[in-house]
Amino acid sequence: MDVKDSNGNILNDGDSVQVIKDLKVKGSSTTLKRGQVFKNIRLTSKSGEIECGSGKSTVVLKTEFCKKA
């Protein structure tokens, strides 16, 4: 299964991604700002989602809102 970012680049475990759009976090009052970089991502069983560590919590991002850093 190939997981691709918004530009069509293939993502792997441990890559770094950058958010391309301001995103509100569901269930929280925080907002992920455009340009924020997440390091050491993990792929999920769904091809359109990745897991990222944000502080002490884990955030699941859709790959259409991030690009490989």
C-alpha positions in Angstrom: 0.0 0.0 0.0 1.5 3.4 -1.1 0.7 6.4 1.1 1.1 9.7 -0.8 1.2 13.3 0.4 -0.7 16.2 -1.2 2.1 16.5 -3.9 2.2 12.8 -4.7 5.4 11.9 -2.9 5.4 8.5 -1.2 5.5 8.6 2.6 7.3 6.1 4.8 7.5 5.4 8.6 9.8 7.9 10.2 9.5 10.7 7.6 8.8 14.3 8.5 5.8 16.1 7.1 4.7 19.7 7.0 1.1 20.9 7.4 -0.1 22.9 4.3 -3.2 24.4 5.9 -4.4 25.6 9.3 -6.3 22.7 10.9 -8.6 22.6 13.9 -8.0 19.6 16.1 -11.2 17.7 16.7 -12.0 17.4 20.4 -9.5 20.0 21.4 -9.2 23.8 21.4 -5.8 23.8 19.6 -5.1 24.6 16.0 -2.3 23.2 13.9 -0.7 26.1 12.0 0.4 26.0 8.4 4.0 25.2 8.2 4.2 23.1 11.4 6.5 20.2 11.0 5.9 16.7 12.5 8.9 14.4 12.7 8.9 10.6 12.9 5.4 9.9 11.5 3.7 6.5 11.6 1.6 5.0 8.9 -1.8 3.6 9.7 -3.9 0.8 8.2 -5.8 3.4 6.1 -3.9 4.8 3.1 -5.2 8.4 3.6 -4.1 8.8 7.3 -0.9 9.1 9.3 -0.2 9.4 13.0 1.9 12.2 14.4 3.1 13.1 17.9 2.0 16.6 19.0 3.3 17.3 22.4 2.1 14.5 24.7 -0.8 13.4 22.5 -1.0 11.6 19.2 -2.8 13.3 16.2 -4.1 11.5 13.1 -3.7 13.7 10.0 -5.2 13.1 6.6 -2.4 13.0 4.0 -4.2 15.5 1.7 -3.3 18.3 4.3 0.5 17.6 4.6 3.6 17.4 2.4 6.9 15.7 2.8 9.4 18.0 4.6 
